[in-house]
């Protein structure tokens, strides 16, 4: 193996390691924060047991604002927050901050949509039997919405892979940074083609695995 090919492989391994780090952190926070936020948006809507129009309006507005801002602009807007939280504005750790903000808002809305698809009759039946709100959430809402939650998580993961590539524009590292440094600045088109092909394969694997798990949970 030539020296240049060996260096390229090392750069690719490092870049994808950074990408997995960014996506992993963001996806974890999407689950930890996005699910409760989406659940809050759902149960606070009119007609449910924890109805609160003010909370629903404020939460929905916040989610919509974050989702409305283009990711590249958000990267720059949250630089002061990133600096305080991470102590740096470059690298995969720093890029994980705006990625997490976007992914939490994105997945929270998908969680709300998945919960809205749960049959209201099931909720009403649980309420009629004297089930508490917590019991309804843990034993009715979440199990019934599980396939939709998994599909939403898959969509979020695929979106994060694309967003993480954008983070390379501002020094976030990962495959985006590799493609820009080699494929754009050095005119090494082969590097950009390789990264694109690997990203396509990665997205297909994530989507296939997510669809499989969602289908298994739906049949279960």
C-alpha positions, 0 to 999 in steps of 0.5 A: 500500500502506497504512503499516500493511500495509507495517509488517506485511510488514516484521515478517513478513519479519523474523520468518520470517528469524529462524525460518529462522535458528533452523531452519537452525542446528538442522538443520545441527547435527542432521546434524553431530551427530545422524547420528554419535550415531545411528550410535553407538547403532546400531553399539554395540547387541548383535551388531554389530561395535562392540558396547558395551552401556555406551555404548549404554545411556548414549547411549540414556538421554541421548537419551531424557531430552532427548526426554522433557522438554517443549520449553518447559521445556527452554527454561528449563532450558538458559538458563544454558548459552545465556547462556554459549554465546551471551551472551544468553537472547533472540533467535534465536541464543539460541533455537537452543541449546535447539532444537539440543539437541532436534533432535540427540536427535530426529534421532539416534533417527530415524537409529538407526531408519533404520539398523535397517531395513538388511538384516542380511544385507547387513552380514554379507556385507560383514563376510564379505568382510573389509570394515572397520567404516569401510567397512561404515559408509560403503559399506553402512550409510549408502547403504542407509539414505539414504532413511530418513535423508532422511525422518527429516531431513524430519520433524525439519525440520517439528518444528523449525518448530513448536518455533521458534514456541514459542521466541517465548514466551520472546523467541526471536523468529520467527513465534511471537513475532510471533503472540504480540505482535500476535495475542495481546497486541494482538488483531490476529487477522489477523496470527495467521491470516496467520502460521498460513497461511504456516506451513502452506504452509511445512510442506507445502513442506518435507514435499513436497520431503523426500518427493520427495528421499527417493523419488528416493534410494530409486529410485536 
